[in-house]
C-alpha cells in the first residue's frame, strides 16, 4: 500500500511539473501606456532609463517635445505597452526595429522585457534563430582591426572593469562574435549605433543573465509593424524601419513611411470578419507617425457601439482590397519629412548644442545613475557623433 501511495505521489509531481513547464503566457501584449508629467531636471535619457525604455522610442512617442529640455509640467507619453512580436513565445525574442528584447522566463506570467541598442547601418545585428552558447560575468573585450582603424584611441585589449564596453556581463550567442551584453555607456540604449551586438542597461543585463540558461533559444526578428486583438479591439503598433531609426532619433518623424502590400494583407487578415470596420484614417496616421505604441484600428463586427465608415457597395480588386488600398500605398510611399519640422529642428541646433555638454555627468560608466543636478546640463554631448563599438 505504501509503495502504491508513493508511486501516486510521484505521478502527481511529474504531471504537475509538466503542466508548469508547458504553461505559457497567452496574451498578445504586455504592459500599459503611462502618462507622465516632466520635471525641471528631466531629459529623455533619464526618463527612458527610469522607466525601462529606450531613447528612440521616447522620441517617437513624443515627437514635438525637446528631448533634452522637455520642461517642467510637459505631458509625455511613456510607451510601456507593447504588442508581442509574431514569433514563438519561448526563450528570447529580439525585435530589431523596436529595439526591444522579450524574455519568456516567467511561465504563464508576462515575459520580462528590456530596451536594447542594436547594430548600426552596415553593421546590422543578424536576423534568424540561434541559442545561448555560454555566459560570462566580467567579460573581456578585444576590438577587431576594423574597430581600431575607425577609432585609433581604442586599446588592443580591455579586461573586466569600468572601461570595458561589454559592461559587467555577457551572454554569448551561437553566431560567432555576437553577444547580448551590458555597457559602460548606458545612454546608447534604444539607439542604432553599435557594431552588431545587443547592448542592455547595466541593471538589466544582470537580471537577464541570472534567469537565462545556456541553450536558450534566441529569435531575432525584423517586425516594424505588429498587430493584435486585445479583447474586441484590433491594435496596430508601428515602429520606424531599421533605415529610419536615425531620422526618428534626430527629428521625431521619418521620411517616406511605407506600408507594404504584405503589411496591408496582414492588416486585412488580422481584421478577419471585421475588415469592414477597419479605420483607414487611423492606419494612415499610425504608419505616418510610427509612435511605437498600440493604436486602435478596428473593433469586432458585433460591437454595436462602434460605427466605422461603411465600405458597403465599394468595388474590390482581384486581391479583395477596396480601391483605397493603392492610394494608401502611394501616399505613404511618397511622403517626405515635413520641411517645417526640419527647419524647426535646425533652428534649435544652437540651443541643443549648448545643452549637450558635460557628458561624464550622465550615466558615464558603471551601474549607478549620475546625480541630477539642476545647475548642470543633464544632456549627453553630441550623442549623434559618439562612436560606440561592440
Secondary structure, DSSP 8 states (H G I E B T S, - for coil): -HHHHHHHHHHHHHHHHHHHHH-----SEE---EEEE--TT--HHHHHHHTT--HHHHHHHTTTS-SS---TT-EEEE---EE--SS-SSEEEEETTTTEEEEE-STTS--EEEE-BEE-TTS----EEEEEEEEEES--B---HHHHHH-TTS-S-B-SSTT-TTTTEEEEESSTT-EEE--S-GGGTTSEEESSSEE--HHHHHHHHHH--TT-EEEEE--SEEEEEETTEEEEEE---GGGHHHHHHHSS-SS----HHHHHHHHHHHGGGGGG--HHHHHHHHHH--SS-EEEEE-TT-TT------TT--B-TTS-BTHHHHHHHHHHH----HHHHHHHHHTHHHHHHHS--GGGSS-SSSS-----TTS--S-TTGGG-----
